Amino acid sequence: MVSDWLVATVALVSVTLSLPCFLYGAYYIIETEPVTWGVLMHHLKFVVTGLVLTTVPMLFWMAPRLVDQLGGLSAVHAYLGLQAYALLLFGGTGIVRIFSAKREHDLYNDYDEDLLMDEIGGERMSHWRSRLRIGVFGYVIFWILAYLVGVVRFVLRYVL
C-alpha cells in the first residue's frame, strides 16, 4: 500500500507545478495582441493543465479525506479552496459571454482593431468583462491562500 506521505508529496508537487502554468497562461494572454483563436488555444492549454494539476489531487485525494480530518487548518484549507473554485465559476460566466460575442463577430479569425469589445457585446459586455477579471483575480488570490495553508498542513503533518 502507498503511504500517506508519498501521496501527499505527489499532491503537493502536482499543485505546485500548476502555479507556473497559471502564471504563464496569464502572462501570455495579457501580453499577446490580438487575441486570435491560436492565442486563445495556447493560453487555454496552460490554464487547463494548471487546473488539472490542481483539481485531480483535490478530487481524488484531498476531498475524500476531508470529513475524517475536518477541523483547524484543514477547514481553512477547504474553505479557501472552495472560494477559489467559486470565483473561477463566477469568472467563467463572464468568459462564456465574451467568447460568444467574439465568436459571433469572427474576431478570433478576422481581428478588427477598430471594433471595441463593448460594441460587440452590447451594454452588458463591460459587466461580463468585469466578472471575468473578478473571477480570475479572486481565483488566484484564494488559490495562493489555500496553497499556503496546504503547505503548512503538509509540513506540520509529514515533516515536523
Secondary structure as a PSIPRED ss2 file (coil, helix, strand):
# PSIPRED VFORMAT (PSIPRED V4.0)

   1 M C   1.000  0.000  0.000
   2 V C   1.000  0.000  0.000
   3 S C   1.000  0.000  0.000
   4 D H   0.000  1.000  0.000
   5 W H   0.000  1.000  0.000
   6 L H   0.000  1.000  0.000
   7 V H   0.000  1.000  0.000
   8 A H   0.000  1.000  0.000
   9 T H   0.000  1.000  0.000
  10 V H   0.000  1.000  0.000
  11 A H   0.000  1.000  0.000
  12 L H   0.000  1.000  0.000
  13 V H   0.000  1.000  0.000
  14 S H   0.000  1.000  0.000
  15 V H   0.000  1.000  0.000
  16 T H   0.000  1.000  0.000
  17 L H   0.000  1.000  0.000
  18 S H   0.000  1.000  0.000
  19 L H   0.000  1.000  0.000
  20 P H   0.000  1.000  0.000
  21 C H   0.000  1.000  0.000
  22 F H   0.000  1.000  0.000
  23 L H   0.000  1.000  0.000
  24 Y H   0.000  1.000  0.000
  25 G H   0.000  1.000  0.000
  26 A H   0.000  1.000  0.000
  27 Y H   0.000  1.000  0.000
  28 Y H   0.000  1.000  0.000
  29 I H   0.000  1.000  0.000
  30 I H   0.000  1.000  0.000
  31 E H   0.000  1.000  0.000
  32 T C   1.000  0.000  0.000
  33 E C   1.000  0.000  0.000
  34 P C   1.000  0.000  0.000
  35 V C   1.000  0.000  0.000
  36 T C   1.000  0.000  0.000
  37 W H   0.000  1.000  0.000
  38 G H   0.000  1.000  0.000
  39 V H   0.000  1.000  0.000
  40 L H   0.000  1.000  0.000
  41 M H   0.000  1.000  0.000
  42 H H   0.000  1.000  0.000
  43 H H   0.000  1.000  0.000
  44 L H   0.000  1.000  0.000
  45 K H   0.000  1.000  0.000
  46 F H   0.000  1.000  0.000
  47 V H   0.000  1.000  0.000
  48 V H   0.000  1.000  0.000
  49 T H   0.000  1.000  0.000
  50 G H   0.000  1.000  0.000
  51 L H   0.000  1.000  0.000
  52 V H   0.000  1.000  0.000
  53 L H   0.000  1.000  0.000
  54 T H   0.000  1.000  0.000
  55 T H   0.000  1.000  0.000
  56 V H   0.000  1.000  0.000
  57 P H   0.000  1.000  0.000
  58 M H   0.000  1.000  0.000
  59 L H   0.000  1.000  0.000
  60 F H   0.000  1.000  0.000
  61 W H   0.000  1.000  0.000
  62 M H   0.000  1.000  0.000
  63 A H   0.000  1.000  0.000
  64 P H   0.000  1.000  0.000
  65 R H   0.000  1.000  0.000
  66 L H   0.000  1.000  0.000
  67 V H   0.000  1.000  0.000
  68 D H   0.000  1.000  0.000
  69 Q H   0.000  1.000  0.000
  70 L C   1.000  0.000  0.000
  71 G C   1.000  0.000  0.000
  72 G C   1.000  0.000  0.000
  73 L H   0.000  1.000  0.000
  74 S H   0.000  1.000  0.000
  75 A H   0.000  1.000  0.000
  76 V H   0.000  1.000  0.000
  77 H H   0.000  1.000  0.000
  78 A H   0.000  1.000  0.000
  79 Y H   0.000  1.000  0.000
  80 L H   0.000  1.000  0.000
  81 G H   0.000  1.000  0.000
  82 L H   0.000  1.000  0.000
  83 Q H   0.000  1.000  0.000
  84 A H   0.000  1.000  0.000
  85 Y H   0.000  1.000  0.000
  86 A H   0.000  1.000  0.000
  87 L H   0.000  1.000  0.000
  88 L H   0.000  1.000  0.000
  89 L H   0.000  1.000  0.000
  90 F H   0.000  1.000  0.000
  91 G H   0.000  1.000  0.000
  92 G H   0.000  1.000  0.000
  93 T H   0.000  1.000  0.000
  94 G H   0.000  1.000  0.000
  95 I H   0.000  1.000  0.000
  96 V H   0.000  1.000  0.000
  97 R H   0.000  1.000  0.000
  98 I H   0.000  1.000  0.000
  99 F H   0.000  1.000  0.000
 100 S H   0.000  1.000  0.000
 101 A H   0.000  1.000  0.000
 102 K H   0.000  1.000  0.000
 103 R H   0.000  1.000  0.000
 104 E H   0.000  1.000  0.000
 105 H C   1.000  0.000  0.000
 106 D C   1.000  0.000  0.000
 107 L C   1.000  0.000  0.000
 108 Y C   1.000  0.000  0.000
 109 N C   1.000  0.000  0.000
 110 D C   1.000  0.000  0.000
 111 Y C   1.000  0.000  0.000
 112 D C   1.000  0.000  0.000
 113 E C   1.000  0.000  0.000
 114 D C   1.000  0.000  0.000
 115 L C   1.000  0.000  0.000
 116 L C   1.000  0.000  0.000
 117 M H   0.000  1.000  0.000
 118 D H   0.000  1.000  0.000
 119 E H   0.000  1.000  0.000
 120 I H   0.000  1.000  0.000
 121 G C   1.000  0.000  0.000
 122 G H   0.000  1.000  0.000
 123 E H   0.000  1.000  0.000
 124 R H   0.000  1.000  0.000
 125 M H   0.000  1.000  0.000
 126 S H   0.000  1.000  0.000
 127 H H   0.000  1.000  0.000
 128 W H   0.000  1.000  0.000
 129 R H   0.000  1.000  0.000
 130 S H   0.000  1.000  0.000
 131 R H   0.000  1.000  0.000
 132 L H   0.000  1.000  0.000
 133 R H   0.000  1.000  0.000
 134 I H   0.000  1.000  0.000
 135 G H   0.000  1.000  0.000
 136 V H   0.000  1.000  0.000
 137 F H   0.000  1.000  0.000
 138 G H   0.000  1.000  0.000
 139 Y H   0.000  1.000  0.000
 140 V H   0.000  1.000  0.000
 141 I H   0.000  1.000  0.000
 142 F H   0.000  1.000  0.000
 143 W H   0.000  1.000  0.000
 144 I H   0.000  1.000  0.000
 145 L H   0.000  1.000  0.000
 146 A H   0.000  1.000  0.000
 147 Y H   0.000  1.000  0.000
 148 L H   0.000  1.000  0.000
 149 V H   0.000  1.000  0.000
 150 G H   0.000  1.000  0.000
 151 V H   0.000  1.000  0.000
 152 V H   0.000  1.000  0.000
 153 R H   0.000  1.000  0.000
 154 F H   0.000  1.000  0.000
 155 V H   0.000  1.000  0.000
 156 L H   0.000  1.000  0.000
 157 R H   0.000  1.000  0.000
 158 Y H   0.000  1.000  0.000
 159 V H   0.000  1.000  0.000
 160 L C   1.000  0.000  0.000
